[in-house]
């Protein structure tokens, strides 16, 4: 899995007044000083999402597998059958500015590929993030995520891919 971190910090440099003049508008503000000193955001994938072993009842059919981000439980629908194993929800830890407000974005859809080039889609990502996520007083935020694996009736094998997670200060 790959994580993309965009810090979005902009340094604001005050304009210098002419020699011998003082200007209250030219002094750095608390806001511009804070923006210039923001810590870079670090994203760590603690565990990748894993749907474990799923089988098709018959080729030519398909279905969906959903992992709940809170419980980690996997639910199958359509012509899919559980072949055992332990499904795993994804876990992410973000580090940055203490009490920093964040924007966390998942893609709408990711194509997963097997060794022979067949694909299936991973979509409808869900997370345990609260609205308007925020780093805690130590500058850390951890959350889990799940999603929906859409399996067509001809795609078999082990599918892999990257989920770009974008995190930015708000």
NORRAPE-V191923 format. One record per run of one state. SS is the DSSP state (hx for helix, st for strand, lp for the rest). FROM is the first residue (numbers start at 0). TO is the last residue. If there is no record, write none. Layout:
[[SS:FROM:TO] [SS:FROM:TO]]
This chain:
[[lp:0:1] [st:2:4] [lp:5:22] [hx:23:25] [lp:26:28] [hx:29:35] [lp:36:40] [st:41:46] [lp:47:48] [st:49:49] [lp:50:52] [st:53:55] [lp:56:61] [st:62:66] [lp:67:72] [st:73:77] [lp:78:78] [st:79:81] [lp:82:86] [st:87:87] [lp:88:88] [st:89:94] [lp:95:99] [st:100:105] [lp:106:107] [st:108:112] [lp:113:117] [st:118:126] [lp:127:132] [st:133:133] [lp:134:138] [st:139:150] [lp:151:158] [st:159:159] [lp:160:163] [st:164:168] [lp:169:169]]
